[in-house]
Amino acid sequence: MADKSAHINTSNFPDALESIKTMAKEMEEIVDNLNGYKENLLKNWVGKGRNQFERTYKVMLRKLEDGRDVTWDMYEDLISAQEELIQTDVDIAKASHK
């Protein structure tokens, strides 16, 4: 009878999680820094150029925030996947010992 066991290598989960978490934190920092720079820039700027800048900035900021949020979602999804794999492994081990 052929061996029907399967192996999923989860050894890279910790590194992947740390990389995604670092990326999400860096994206948060970028958004925070940009907001601070924008506030300083707009303190004394008046006119049509300012208005166009603000409209363009809002669109860019939304995209950056969406990217940050998606990165955090990926992080959380990867944690859930890791937990499910561990639980499935435990369940299969228990079932095979009955």
N, C-alpha and C positions, 0 to 999 in steps of 0.2 A: 504494500500500500504506500502510495506516495505521501510525502510530508506536505500537508496543506497549511502549514503555519505561515504567517505573514509577519513582517517586521517593519515597523515605522520608526525611523530614526528621529528622535525628538531632541537629540543632543544640541541642536542649534537654536532651540527655543529661547534659552536665556539671552544669548547674544542678539537674536532678532528682536526680542522684547526690549532690551536695553537700547538698541539702535533706534527703534521706532519711538521710544519714550524720549530719547535725546532729541530726535528730530522734532517732535511735537513741542518740547520745551523751547527749542531754538526758534520755532515758528512763532510761539507766544512772545518771545523776547523781541523778535523782529516787529511784530504788530505793535507792541508797547512802545518800542523805540520810534517807529514811524509816527505814531500818534503824538509823541512828545516833540518830534521835529516839526510836524505839521503845525502844532500849536504855536511854536516859536516863530515859524515862518509867517503865519497869518496874523500875528499881533498887530503889525503896522501895514499890512498889505490891503489896499482898497482898489476896487475896479473890476472890470470885466475879466481880466486875467485871473484874478483871485477866484471869481465865481466859477470859471471853467476849471481851474485847478481843483476846487473843492468837489465839483461833480465827478471829475476823473478820479480823484483820490478816493471818493466813496466807493466807486466801482472796484478799484484796485484793492481797497481794504476788504471789501466783501469777499473777493476771490481769495485773498490771503487767509481770512478767517475761515472760509470754507475749507481750504487746504489744511489748516490747523485742526479743524474739527474732524475732518476725514482721517487725519493721521491719528488722533486720539481714538476714533472709532476702530481703526485697524489695530491699534494697541489692545484695546479692550476685547476685540474679536479674537485676537491671537491668544490672549489669556484664557478666554472661554474655550477655545479649541484645545489648548493644552490641558485644561482641567477635564474636558470631555474625553480626551484620549487616555488620560490617567485613569479616570473612572471606568472607561470601557475595558482597559487592560485589567483592572482589578476585578471587574465583573466576569470577564472571560476566564481569568485565573481561578476564581471561585467556582465557576460552572464546570471547569475541567477537572476539578478535584472532588466532585460529587460522586 
